Amino acid sequence: MPKSYLGEGSKGEFEGIEIMLPADPDKYLTNIYGDYMQPPPVEKRVAHHYCTVIDLEKPYTEYTKVK
């Protein structure tokens, strides 16, 4: 990644907090993701977030496919 993409940066807001942004966000994102403005094909649109449930009153089998 060329240092010029980051540069001095600038302050911006993201989800209610102030963060530092790269000097050239478009070049930065293109370098990492390619055509980041184009959504991926439907078959590649999957969630990358997971949830952990902790309930000491129920057995784990109620939350899994394993019975």
Predicted model as a PDB file, atoms N, CA, C, CB and O in Angstrom, pLDDT in the B-factor column:
MODEL        1                                                                  
ATOM      1  N   MET A   1       0.853  -1.170   0.000  1.00 86.00           N  
ATOM      2  CA  MET A   1       0.000   0.000   0.000  1.00 86.00           C  
ATOM      3  C   MET A   1       0.900   1.234   0.000  1.00 86.00           C  
ATOM      4  CB  MET A   1      -0.971  -0.003   1.226  1.00 86.00           C  
ATOM      5  O   MET A   1       1.723   1.398   0.900  1.00 86.00           O  
ATOM      6  N   PRO A   2       0.753   2.088  -0.986  1.00 89.00           N  
ATOM      7  CA  PRO A   2       1.556   3.310  -1.000  1.00 89.00           C  
ATOM      8  C   PRO A   2       1.228   4.222   0.192  1.00 89.00           C  
ATOM      9  CB  PRO A   2       1.332   4.067  -2.313  1.00 89.00           C  
ATOM     10  O   PRO A   2       0.063   4.403   0.547  1.00 89.00           O  
ATOM     11  N   LYS A   3       2.241   4.773   0.782  1.00 90.00           N  
ATOM     12  CA  LYS A   3       2.086   5.651   1.935  1.00 90.00           C  
ATOM     13  C   LYS A   3       1.208   6.855   1.602  1.00 90.00           C  
ATOM     14  CB  LYS A   3       3.452   6.120   2.429  1.00 90.00           C  
ATOM     15  O   LYS A   3       0.530   7.394   2.477  1.00 90.00           O  
ATOM     16  N   SER A   4       1.221   7.274   0.341  1.00 90.00           N  
ATOM     17  CA  SER A   4       0.437   8.452  -0.068  1.00 90.00           C  
ATOM     18  C   SER A   4      -1.065   8.232   0.093  1.00 90.00           C  
ATOM     19  CB  SER A   4       0.745   8.808  -1.520  1.00 90.00           C  
ATOM     20  O   SER A   4      -1.807   9.198   0.270  1.00 90.00           O  
ATOM     21  N   TYR A   5      -1.533   6.972   0.035  1.00 90.00           N  
ATOM     22  CA  TYR A   5      -2.956   6.700   0.213  1.00 90.00           C  
ATOM     23  C   TYR A   5      -3.392   7.047   1.635  1.00 90.00           C  
ATOM     24  CB  TYR A   5      -3.266   5.224  -0.098  1.00 90.00           C  
ATOM     25  O   TYR A   5      -4.529   7.467   1.851  1.00 90.00           O  
ATOM     26  N   LEU A   6      -2.496   6.873   2.602  1.00 90.00           N  
ATOM     27  CA  LEU A   6      -2.809   7.184   3.995  1.00 90.00           C  
ATOM     28  C   LEU A   6      -2.560   8.655   4.294  1.00 90.00           C  
ATOM     29  CB  LEU A   6      -1.981   6.309   4.937  1.00 90.00           C  
ATOM     30  O   LEU A   6      -3.379   9.309   4.939  1.00 90.00           O  
ATOM     31  N   GLY A   7      -1.427   9.176   3.824  1.00 91.00           N  
ATOM     32  CA  GLY A   7      -1.102  10.590   4.004  1.00 91.00           C  
ATOM     33  C   GLY A   7      -1.218  11.036   5.451  1.00 91.00           C  
ATOM     34  O   GLY A   7      -1.011  10.252   6.377  1.00 91.00           O  
ATOM     35  N   GLU A   8      -1.552  12.304   5.630  1.00 91.00           N  
ATOM     36  CA  GLU A   8      -1.765  12.845   6.970  1.00 91.00           C  
ATOM     37  C   GLU A   8      -3.122  12.408   7.514  1.00 91.00           C  
ATOM     38  CB  GLU A   8      -1.666  14.379   6.955  1.00 91.00           C  
ATOM     39  O   GLU A   8      -3.338  12.405   8.726  1.00 91.00           O  
ATOM     40  N   GLY A   9      -4.017  12.047   6.630  1.00 88.00           N  
ATOM     41  CA  GLY A   9      -5.361  11.643   7.046  1.00 88.00           C  
ATOM     42  C   GLY A   9      -6.210  12.825   7.453  1.00 88.00           C  
ATOM     43  O   GLY A   9      -5.771  13.974   7.414  1.00 88.00           O  
ATOM     44  N   SER A  10      -7.420  12.525   7.841  1.00 88.00           N  
ATOM     45  CA  SER A  10      -8.329  13.556   8.320  1.00 88.00           C  
ATOM     46  C   SER A  10      -9.288  12.900   9.304  1.00 88.00           C  
ATOM     47  CB  SER A  10      -9.101  14.244   7.137  1.00 88.00           C  
ATOM     48  O   SER A  10      -9.489  11.686   9.275  1.00 88.00           O  
ATOM     49  N   LYS A  11      -9.871  13.705  10.163  1.00 91.00           N  
ATOM     50  CA  LYS A  11     -10.824  13.174  11.135  1.00 91.00           C  
ATOM     51  C   LYS A  11     -12.199  13.081  10.492  1.00 91.00           C  
ATOM     52  CB  LYS A  11     -10.873  14.057  12.408  1.00 91.00           C  
ATOM     53  O   LYS A  11     -12.615  13.961   9.739  1.00 91.00           O  
ATOM     54  N   GLY A  12     -12.887  12.007  10.804  1.00 91.00           N  
ATOM     55  CA  GLY A  12     -14.237  11.817  10.305  1.00 91.00           C  
ATOM     56  C   GLY A  12     -15.050  11.069  11.329  1.00 91.00           C  
ATOM     57  O   GLY A  12     -14.513  10.583  12.324  1.00 91.00           O  
ATOM     58  N   GLU A  13     -16.346  10.974  11.091  1.00 92.00           N  
ATOM     59  CA  GLU A  13     -17.233  10.272  12.016  1.00 92.00           C  
ATOM     60  C   GLU A  13     -17.663   8.941  11.418  1.00 92.00           C  
ATOM     61  CB  GLU A  13     -18.465  11.133  12.353  1.00 92.00           C  
ATOM     62  O   GLU A  13     -17.994   8.857  10.236  1.00 92.00           O  
ATOM     63  N   PHE A  14     -17.654   7.909  12.241  1.00 88.00           N  
ATOM     64  CA  PHE A  14     -18.113   6.580  11.831  1.00 88.00           C  
ATOM     65  C   PHE A  14     -18.918   6.001  12.985  1.00 88.00           C  
ATOM     66  CB  PHE A  14     -16.905   5.638  11.442  1.00 88.00           C  
ATOM     67  O   PHE A  14     -18.387   5.780  14.074  1.00 88.00           O  
ATOM     68  N   GLU A  15     -20.199   5.756  12.742  1.00 91.00           N  
ATOM     69  CA  GLU A  15     -21.108   5.191  13.735  1.00 91.00           C  
ATOM     70  C   GLU A  15     -21.019   5.918  15.070  1.00 91.00           C  
ATOM     71  CB  GLU A  15     -20.813   3.719  13.934  1.00 91.00           C  
ATOM     72  O   GLU A  15     -20.981   5.299  16.133  1.00 91.00           O  
ATOM     73  N   GLY A  16     -20.988   7.250  14.991  1.00 92.00           N  
ATOM     74  CA  GLY A  16     -21.042   8.060  16.192  1.00 92.00           C  
ATOM     75  C   GLY A  16     -19.727   8.305  16.907  1.00 92.00           C  
ATOM     76  O   GLY A  16     -19.711   8.954  17.953  1.00 92.00           O  
ATOM     77  N   ILE A  17     -18.610   7.796  16.364  1.00 95.00           N  
ATOM     78  CA  ILE A  17     -17.313   8.061  16.993  1.00 95.00           C  
ATOM     79  C   ILE A  17     -16.392   8.745  15.990  1.00 95.00           C  
ATOM     80  CB  ILE A  17     -16.669   6.746  17.519  1.00 95.00           C  
ATOM     81  O   ILE A  17     -16.518   8.550  14.781  1.00 95.00           O  
ATOM     82  N   GLU A  18     -15.465   9.548  16.507  1.00 95.00           N  
ATOM     83  CA  GLU A  18     -14.523  10.234  15.640  1.00 95.00           C  
ATOM     84  C   GLU A  18     -13.318   9.333  15.379  1.00 95.00           C  
ATOM     85  CB  GLU A  18     -14.080  11.576  16.266  1.00 95.00           C  
ATOM     86  O   GLU A  18     -12.707   8.819  16.316  1.00 95.00           O  
ATOM     87  N   ILE A  19     -12.978   9.144  14.105  1.00 93.00           N  
ATOM     88  CA  ILE A  19     -11.856   8.284  13.713  1.00 93.00           C  
ATOM     89  C   ILE A  19     -10.980   9.015  12.709  1.00 93.00           C  
ATOM     90  CB  ILE A  19     -12.363   6.945  13.118  1.00 93.00           C  
ATOM     91  O   ILE A  19     -11.380  10.027  12.133  1.00 93.00           O  
ATOM     92  N   MET A  20      -9.778   8.485  12.509  1.00 93.00           N  
ATOM     93  CA  MET A  20      -8.882   9.017  11.476  1.00 93.00           C  
ATOM     94  C   MET A  20      -9.172   8.277  10.169  1.00 93.00           C  
ATOM     95  CB  MET A  20      -7.366   8.862  11.892  1.00 93.00           C  
ATOM     96  O   MET A  20      -9.289   7.051  10.149  1.00 93.00           O  
ATOM     97  N   LEU A  21      -9.283   9.028   9.098  1.00 92.00           N  
ATOM     98  CA  LEU A  21      -9.543   8.483   7.770  1.00 92.00           C  
ATOM     99  C   LEU A  21      -8.295   8.623   6.911  1.00 92.00           C  
ATOM    100  CB  LEU A  21     -10.747   9.193   7.104  1.00 92.00           C  
ATOM    101  O   LEU A  21      -7.486   9.522   7.145  1.00 92.00           O  
ATOM    102  N   PRO A  22      -8.121   7.742   5.910  1.00 93.00           N  
ATOM    103  CA  PRO A  22      -6.981   7.898   5.007  1.00 93.00           C  
ATOM    104  C   PRO A  22      -7.123   9.162   4.162  1.00 93.00           C  
ATOM    105  CB  PRO A  22      -6.845   6.666   4.097  1.00 93.00           C  
ATOM    106  O   PRO A  22      -8.228   9.663   3.953  1.00 93.00           O  
ATOM    107  N   ALA A  23      -5.989   9.668   3.681  1.00 91.00           N  
ATOM    108  CA  ALA A  23      -5.990  10.875   2.842  1.00 91.00           C  
ATOM    109  C   ALA A  23      -6.766  10.646   1.545  1.00 91.00           C  
ATOM    110  CB  ALA A  23      -4.546  11.306   2.519  1.00 91.00           C  
ATOM    111  O   ALA A  23      -7.446  11.552   1.064  1.00 91.00           O  
ATOM    112  N   ASP A  24      -6.673   9.451   0.982  1.00 91.00           N  
ATOM    113  CA  ASP A  24      -7.372   9.123  -0.264  1.00 91.00           C  
ATOM    114  C   ASP A  24      -8.170   7.832  -0.058  1.00 91.00           C  
ATOM    115  CB  ASP A  24      -6.362   8.971  -1.457  1.00 91.00           C  
ATOM    116  O   ASP A  24      -7.709   6.749  -0.421  1.00 91.00           O  
ATOM    117  N   PRO A  25      -9.368   7.950   0.526  1.00 90.00           N  
ATOM    118  CA  PRO A  25     -10.152   6.746   0.851  1.00 90.00           C  
ATOM    119  C   PRO A  25     -10.453   5.855  -0.361  1.00 90.00           C  
ATOM    120  CB  PRO A  25     -11.454   7.155   1.494  1.00 90.00           C  
ATOM    121  O   PRO A  25     -10.430   4.630  -0.246  1.00 90.00           O  
ATOM    122  N   ASP A  26     -10.734   6.464  -1.521  1.00 93.00           N  
ATOM    123  CA  ASP A  26     -11.058   5.667  -2.706  1.00 93.00           C  
ATOM    124  C   ASP A  26      -9.885   4.780  -3.118  1.00 93.00           C  
ATOM    125  CB  ASP A  26     -11.454   6.582  -3.869  1.00 93.00           C  
ATOM    126  O   ASP A  26     -10.070   3.587  -3.359  1.00 93.00           O  
ATOM    127  N   LYS A  27      -8.689   5.345  -3.202  1.00 93.00           N  
ATOM    128  CA  LYS A  27      -7.520   4.543  -3.572  1.00 93.00           C  
ATOM    129  C   LYS A  27      -7.210   3.493  -2.503  1.00 93.00           C  
ATOM    130  CB  LYS A  27      -6.297   5.450  -3.789  1.00 93.00           C  
ATOM    131  O   LYS A  27      -6.840   2.365  -2.826  1.00 93.00           O  
ATOM    132  N   TYR A  28      -7.362   3.864  -1.242  1.00 93.00           N  
ATOM    133  CA  TYR A  28      -7.121   2.936  -0.139  1.00 93.00           C  
ATOM    134  C   TYR A  28      -8.058   1.719  -0.234  1.00 93.00           C  
ATOM    135  CB  TYR A  28      -7.310   3.656   1.217  1.00 93.00           C  
ATOM    136  O   TYR A  28      -7.605   0.576  -0.185  1.00 93.00           O  
ATOM    137  N   LEU A  29      -9.359   1.977  -0.371  1.00 93.00           N  
ATOM    138  CA  LEU A  29     -10.341   0.886  -0.446  1.00 93.00           C  
ATOM    139  C   LEU A  29     -10.176   0.062  -1.723  1.00 93.00           C  
ATOM    140  CB  LEU A  29     -11.762   1.450  -0.375  1.00 93.00           C  
ATOM    141  O   LEU A  29     -10.325  -1.160  -1.689  1.00 93.00           O  
ATOM    142  N   THR A  30      -9.874   0.705  -2.836  1.00 95.00           N  
ATOM    143  CA  THR A  30      -9.657  -0.019  -4.092  1.00 95.00           C  
ATOM    144  C   THR A  30      -8.442  -0.930  -3.975  1.00 95.00           C  
ATOM    145  CB  THR A  30      -9.475   0.967  -5.266  1.00 95.00           C  
ATOM    146  O   THR A  30      -8.455  -2.043  -4.500  1.00 95.00           O  
ATOM    147  N   ASN A  31      -7.397  -0.478  -3.300  1.00 94.00           N  
ATOM    148  CA  ASN A  31      -6.196  -1.286  -3.115  1.00 94.00           C  
ATOM    149  C   ASN A  31      -6.509  -2.548  -2.305  1.00 94.00           C  
ATOM    150  CB  ASN A  31      -5.100  -0.462  -2.418  1.00 94.00           C  
ATOM    151  O   ASN A  31      -5.961  -3.614  -2.585  1.00 94.00           O  
ATOM    152  N   ILE A  32      -7.369  -2.435  -1.321  1.00 91.00           N  
ATOM    153  CA  ILE A  32      -7.699  -3.578  -0.457  1.00 91.00           C  
ATOM    154  C   ILE A  32      -8.759  -4.492  -1.085  1.00 91.00           C  
ATOM    155  CB  ILE A  32      -8.191  -3.078   0.904  1.00 91.00           C  
ATOM    156  O   ILE A  32      -8.605  -5.714  -1.095  1.00 91.00           O  
ATOM    157  N   TYR A  33      -9.843  -3.884  -1.612  1.00 89.00           N  
ATOM    158  CA  TYR A  33     -11.010  -4.667  -2.036  1.00 89.00           C  
ATOM    159  C   TYR A  33     -11.247  -4.720  -3.537  1.00 89.00           C  
ATOM    160  CB  TYR A  33     -12.217  -4.121  -1.392  1.00 89.00           C  
ATOM    161  O   TYR A  33     -12.153  -5.429  -3.975  1.00 89.00           O  
ATOM    162  N   GLY A  34     -10.488  -4.014  -4.330  1.00 92.00           N  
ATOM    163  CA  GLY A  34     -10.775  -3.956  -5.767  1.00 92.00           C  
ATOM    164  C   GLY A  34     -11.943  -3.016  -5.994  1.00 92.00           C  
ATOM    165  O   GLY A  34     -11.944  -1.899  -5.477  1.00 92.00           O  
ATOM    166  N   ASP A  35     -12.936  -3.445  -6.756  1.00 93.00           N  
ATOM    167  CA  ASP A  35     -14.119  -2.619  -7.037  1.00 93.00           C  
ATOM    168  C   ASP A  35     -15.072  -2.704  -5.845  1.00 93.00           C  
ATOM    169  CB  ASP A  35     -14.836  -3.081  -8.359  1.00 93.00           C  
ATOM    170  O   ASP A  35     -16.058  -3.440  -5.883  1.00 93.00           O  
ATOM    171  N   TYR A  36     -14.770  -1.942  -4.779  1.00 91.00           N  
ATOM    172  CA  TYR A  36     -15.528  -2.026  -3.535  1.00 91.00           C  
ATOM    173  C   TYR A  36     -16.944  -1.458  -3.652  1.00 91.00           C  
ATOM    174  CB  TYR A  36     -14.788  -1.301  -2.444  1.00 91.00           C  
ATOM    175  O   TYR A  36     -17.768  -1.691  -2.768  1.00 91.00           O  
ATOM    176  N   MET A  37     -17.239  -0.730  -4.708  1.00 94.00           N  
ATOM    177  CA  MET A  37     -18.579  -0.169  -4.895  1.00 94.00           C  
ATOM    178  C   MET A  37     -19.538  -1.162  -5.560  1.00 94.00           C  
ATOM    179  CB  MET A  37     -18.497   1.101  -5.731  1.00 94.00           C  
ATOM    180  O   MET A  37     -20.743  -0.914  -5.616  1.00 94.00           O  
ATOM    181  N   GLN A  38     -19.020  -2.267  -6.056  1.00 93.00           N  
ATOM    182  CA  GLN A  38     -19.832  -3.298  -6.708  1.00 93.00           C  
ATOM    183  C   GLN A  38     -20.112  -4.409  -5.696  1.00 93.00           C  
ATOM    184  CB  GLN A  38     -19.113  -3.869  -7.982  1.00 93.00           C  
ATOM    185  O   GLN A  38     -19.168  -5.002  -5.175  1.00 93.00           O  
ATOM    186  N   PRO A  39     -21.389  -4.709  -5.401  1.00 90.00           N  
ATOM    187  CA  PRO A  39     -21.672  -5.791  -4.452  1.00 90.00           C  
ATOM    188  C   PRO A  39     -21.211  -7.146  -4.997  1.00 90.00           C  
ATOM    189  CB  PRO A  39     -23.175  -5.838  -4.132  1.00 90.00           C  
ATOM    190  O   PRO A  39     -21.188  -7.352  -6.211  1.00 90.00           O  
ATOM    191  N   PRO A  40     -20.845  -8.065  -4.107  1.00 86.00           N  
ATOM    192  CA  PRO A  40     -20.435  -9.392  -4.569  1.00 86.00           C  
ATOM    193  C   PRO A  40     -21.620 -10.155  -5.164  1.00 86.00           C  
ATOM    194  CB  PRO A  40     -19.815 -10.194  -3.410  1.00 86.00           C  
ATOM    195  O   PRO A  40     -22.771  -9.784  -4.932  1.00 86.00           O  
ATOM    196  N   PRO A  41     -21.354 -11.207  -5.922  1.00 90.00           N  
ATOM    197  CA  PRO A  41     -22.449 -12.018  -6.457  1.00 90.00           C  
ATOM    198  C   PRO A  41     -23.296 -12.581  -5.312  1.00 90.00           C  
ATOM    199  CB  PRO A  41     -21.896 -13.169  -7.339  1.00 90.00           C  
ATOM    200  O   PRO A  41     -22.801 -12.758  -4.199  1.00 90.00           O  
ATOM    201  N   VAL A  42     -24.555 -12.857  -5.584  1.00 90.00           N  
ATOM    202  CA  VAL A  42     -25.493 -13.326  -4.554  1.00 90.00           C  
ATOM    203  C   VAL A  42     -24.941 -14.535  -3.799  1.00 90.00           C  
ATOM    204  CB  VAL A  42     -26.843 -13.684  -5.190  1.00 90.00           C  
ATOM    205  O   VAL A  42     -25.095 -14.612  -2.580  1.00 90.00           O  
ATOM    206  N   GLU A  43     -24.307 -15.472  -4.487  1.00 89.00           N  
ATOM    207  CA  GLU A  43     -23.814 -16.688  -3.833  1.00 89.00           C  
ATOM    208  C   GLU A  43     -22.649 -16.423  -2.870  1.00 89.00           C  
ATOM    209  CB  GLU A  43     -23.381 -17.689  -4.885  1.00 89.00           C  
ATOM    210  O   GLU A  43     -22.320 -17.274  -2.043  1.00 89.00           O  
ATOM    211  N   LYS A  44     -22.030 -15.249  -2.977  1.00 85.00           N  
ATOM    212  CA  LYS A  44     -20.920 -14.923  -2.074  1.00 85.00           C  
ATOM    213  C   LYS A  44     -21.323 -13.949  -0.971  1.00 85.00           C  
ATOM    214  CB  LYS A  44     -19.768 -14.338  -2.864  1.00 85.00           C  
ATOM    215  O   LYS A  44     -20.479 -13.516  -0.187  1.00 85.00           O  
ATOM    216  N   ARG A  45     -22.597 -13.607  -0.906  1.00 86.00           N  
ATOM    217  CA  ARG A  45     -23.078 -12.678   0.121  1.00 86.00           C  
ATOM    218  C   ARG A  45     -23.446 -13.465   1.375  1.00 86.00           C  
ATOM    219  CB  ARG A  45     -24.303 -11.855  -0.393  1.00 86.00           C  
ATOM    220  O   ARG A  45     -24.580 -13.915   1.539  1.00 86.00           O  
ATOM    221  N   VAL A  46     -22.487 -13.614   2.225  1.00 84.00           N  
ATOM    222  CA  VAL A  46     -22.704 -14.343   3.475  1.00 84.00           C  
ATOM    223  C   VAL A  46     -22.278 -13.468   4.649  1.00 84.00           C  
ATOM    224  CB  VAL A  46     -21.921 -15.688   3.479  1.00 84.00           C  
ATOM    225  O   VAL A  46     -21.389 -12.626   4.521  1.00 84.00           O  
ATOM    226  N   ALA A  47     -22.913 -13.675   5.772  1.00 80.00           N  
ATOM    227  CA  ALA A  47     -22.560 -12.933   6.979  1.00 80.00           C  
ATOM    228  C   ALA A  47     -21.245 -13.456   7.532  1.00 80.00           C  
ATOM    229  CB  ALA A  47     -23.678 -13.040   8.041  1.00 80.00           C  
ATOM    230  O   ALA A  47     -20.973 -14.656   7.486  1.00 80.00           O  
ATOM    231  N   HIS A  48     -20.441 -12.557   8.049  1.00 77.00           N  
ATOM    232  CA  HIS A  48     -19.173 -12.930   8.655  1.00 77.00           C  
ATOM    233  C   HIS A  48     -19.194 -12.650  10.154  1.00 77.00           C  
ATOM    234  CB  HIS A  48     -18.015 -12.179   7.986  1.00 77.00           C  
ATOM    235  O   HIS A  48     -18.148 -12.558  10.796  1.00 77.00           O  
ATOM    236  N   HIS A  49     -20.393 -12.516  10.696  1.00 78.00           N  
ATOM    237  CA  HIS A  49     -20.547 -12.234  12.112  1.00 78.00           C  
ATOM    238  C   HIS A  49     -21.214 -13.433  12.776  1.00 78.00           C  
ATOM    239  CB  HIS A  49     -21.371 -10.935  12.339  1.00 78.00           C  
ATOM    240  O   HIS A  49     -22.081 -14.081  12.190  1.00 78.00           O  
ATOM    241  N   TYR A  50     -20.811 -13.708  13.968  1.00 78.00           N  
ATOM    242  CA  TYR A  50     -21.359 -14.847  14.689  1.00 78.00           C  
ATOM    243  C   TYR A  50     -21.826 -14.384  16.058  1.00 78.00           C  
ATOM    244  CB  TYR A  50     -20.314 -15.986  14.817  1.00 78.00           C  
ATOM    245  O   TYR A  50     -21.348 -13.381  16.587  1.00 78.00           O  
ATOM    246  N   CYS A  51     -22.752 -15.117  16.612  1.00 75.00           N  
ATOM    247  CA  CYS A  51     -23.314 -14.768  17.909  1.00 75.00           C  
ATOM    248  C   CYS A  51     -23.093 -15.934  18.868  1.00 75.00           C  
ATOM    249  CB  CYS A  51     -24.829 -14.420  17.790  1.00 75.00           C  
ATOM    250  O   CYS A  51     -23.295 -17.094  18.507  1.00 75.00           O  
ATOM    251  N   THR A  52     -22.687 -15.624  20.063  1.00 77.00           N  
ATOM    252  CA  THR A  52     -22.517 -16.645  21.087  1.00 77.00           C  
ATOM    253  C   THR A  52     -23.602 -16.459  22.131  1.00 77.00           C  
ATOM    254  CB  THR A  52     -21.101 -16.575  21.731  1.00 77.00           C  
ATOM    255  O   THR A  52     -23.785 -15.360  22.655  1.00 77.00           O  
ATOM    256  N   VAL A  53     -24.314 -17.521  22.430  1.00 74.00           N  
ATOM    257  CA  VAL A  53     -25.377 -17.478  23.431  1.00 74.00           C  
ATOM    258  C   VAL A  53     -24.909 -18.246  24.652  1.00 74.00           C  
ATOM    259  CB  VAL A  53     -26.713 -18.067  22.874  1.00 74.00           C  
ATOM    260  O   VAL A  53     -24.488 -19.398  24.556  1.00 74.00           O  
ATOM    261  N   ILE A  54     -24.988 -17.595  25.792  1.00 81.00           N  
ATOM    262  CA  ILE A  54     -24.650 -18.265  27.048  1.00 81.00           C  
ATOM    263  C   ILE A  54     -25.884 -18.227  27.923  1.00 81.00           C  
ATOM    264  CB  ILE A  54     -23.423 -17.590  27.761  1.00 81.00           C  
ATOM    265  O   ILE A  54     -26.321 -17.163  28.361  1.00 81.00           O  
ATOM    266  N   ASP A  55     -26.434 -19.385  28.171  1.00 84.00           N  
ATOM    267  CA  ASP A  55     -27.613 -19.512  29.021  1.00 84.00           C  
ATOM    268  C   ASP A  55     -27.374 -20.696  29.939  1.00 84.00           C  
ATOM    269  CB  ASP A  55     -28.931 -19.692  28.176  1.00 84.00           C  
ATOM    270  O   ASP A  55     -27.404 -21.843  29.492  1.00 84.00           O  
ATOM    271  N   LEU A  56     -27.142 -20.437  31.190  1.00 88.00           N  
ATOM    272  CA  LEU A  56     -26.817 -21.500  32.140  1.00 88.00           C  
ATOM    273  C   LEU A  56     -28.033 -22.327  32.551  1.00 88.00           C  
ATOM    274  CB  LEU A  56     -26.179 -20.905  33.366  1.00 88.00           C  
ATOM    275  O   LEU A  56     -27.905 -23.305  33.288  1.00 88.00           O  
ATOM    276  N   GLU A  57     -29.206 -21.932  32.073  1.00 90.00           N  
ATOM    277  CA  GLU A  57     -30.435 -22.650  32.409  1.00 90.00           C  
ATOM    278  C   GLU A  57     -30.833 -23.686  31.361  1.00 90.00           C  
ATOM    279  CB  GLU A  57     -31.561 -21.669  32.592  1.00 90.00           C  
ATOM    280  O   GLU A  57     -31.690 -24.527  31.632  1.00 90.00           O  
ATOM    281  N   LYS A  58     -30.229 -23.646  30.165  1.00 85.00           N  
ATOM    282  CA  LYS A  58     -30.600 -24.558  29.078  1.00 85.00           C  
ATOM    283  C   LYS A  58     -29.380 -25.322  28.596  1.00 85.00           C  
ATOM    284  CB  LYS A  58     -31.242 -23.787  27.908  1.00 85.00           C  
ATOM    285  O   LYS A  58     -28.274 -24.783  28.615  1.00 85.00           O  
ATOM    286  N   PRO A  59     -29.556 -26.576  28.160  1.00 83.00           N  
ATOM    287  CA  PRO A  59     -28.420 -27.322  27.612  1.00 83.00           C  
ATOM    288  C   PRO A  59     -28.026 -26.767  26.235  1.00 83.00           C  
ATOM    289  CB  PRO A  59     -28.763 -28.831  27.506  1.00 83.00           C  
ATOM    290  O   PRO A  59     -28.855 -26.198  25.525  1.00 83.00           O  
ATOM    291  N   TYR A  60     -26.758 -26.941  25.874  1.00 78.00           N  
ATOM    292  CA  TYR A  60     -26.263 -26.423  24.593  1.00 78.00           C  
ATOM    293  C   TYR A  60     -26.994 -27.029  23.404  1.00 78.00           C  
ATOM    294  CB  TYR A  60     -24.774 -26.691  24.462  1.00 78.00           C  
ATOM    295  O   TYR A  60     -27.074 -26.404  22.347  1.00 78.00           O  
ATOM    296  N   THR A  61     -27.537 -28.257  23.561  1.00 81.00           N  
ATOM    297  CA  THR A  61     -28.195 -28.920  22.440  1.00 81.00           C  
ATOM    298  C   THR A  61     -29.414 -28.174  21.945  1.00 81.00           C  
ATOM    299  CB  THR A  61     -28.589 -30.307  22.828  1.00 81.00           C  
ATOM    300  O   THR A  61     -29.849 -28.388  20.814  1.00 81.00           O  
ATOM    301  N   GLU A  62     -29.978 -27.297  22.773  1.00 79.00           N  
ATOM    302  CA  GLU A  62     -31.125 -26.504  22.321  1.00 79.00           C  
ATOM    303  C   GLU A  62     -30.708 -25.400  21.353  1.00 79.00           C  
ATOM    304  CB  GLU A  62     -31.846 -25.894  23.518  1.00 79.00           C  
ATOM    305  O   GLU A  62     -31.558 -24.814  20.684  1.00 79.00           O  
ATOM    306  N   TYR A  63     -29.393 -25.108  21.271  1.00 74.00           N  
ATOM    307  CA  TYR A  63     -28.898 -24.050  20.403  1.00 74.00           C  
ATOM    308  C   TYR A  63     -28.115 -24.570  19.213  1.00 74.00           C  
ATOM    309  CB  TYR A  63     -28.042 -23.116  21.187  1.00 74.00           C  
ATOM    310  O   TYR A  63     -27.650 -23.782  18.390  1.00 74.00           O  
ATOM    311  N   THR A  64     -27.961 -25.883  19.105  1.00 73.00           N  
ATOM    312  CA  THR A  64     -27.185 -26.455  18.012  1.00 73.00           C  
ATOM    313  C   THR A  64     -28.037 -27.428  17.226  1.00 73.00           C  
ATOM    314  CB  THR A  64     -25.927 -27.151  18.541  1.00 73.00           C  
ATOM    315  O   THR A  64     -29.148 -27.771  17.630  1.00 73.00           O  
ATOM    316  N   LYS A  65     -27.509 -27.864  16.106  1.00 69.00           N  
ATOM    317  CA  LYS A  65     -28.190 -28.864  15.298  1.00 69.00           C  
ATOM    318  C   LYS A  65     -27.974 -30.264  15.855  1.00 69.00           C  
ATOM    319  CB  LYS A  65     -27.708 -28.794  13.856  1.00 69.00           C  
ATOM    320  O   LYS A  65     -28.675 -31.206  15.483  1.00 69.00           O  
ATOM    321  N   VAL A  66     -26.991 -30.393  16.756  1.00 59.00           N  
ATOM    322  CA  VAL A  66     -26.690 -31.690  17.356  1.00 59.00           C  
ATOM    323  C   VAL A  66     -27.703 -31.962  18.450  1.00 59.00           C  
ATOM    324  CB  VAL A  66     -25.239 -31.734  17.919  1.00 59.00           C  
ATOM    325  O   VAL A  66     -27.904 -31.136  19.340  1.00 59.00           O  
ATOM    326  N   LYS A  67     -28.334 -33.109  18.384  1.00 50.00           N  
ATOM    327  CA  LYS A  67     -29.326 -33.482  19.417  1.00 50.00           C  
ATOM    328  C   LYS A  67     -28.936 -34.790  20.040  1.00 50.00           C  
ATOM    329  CB  LYS A  67     -30.751 -33.582  18.828  1.00 50.00           C  
ATOM    330  O   LYS A  67     -29.632 -35.282  20.929  1.00 50.00           O  
TER     331      LYS A  67                                                      
ENDMDL                                                                          
END                                                                             
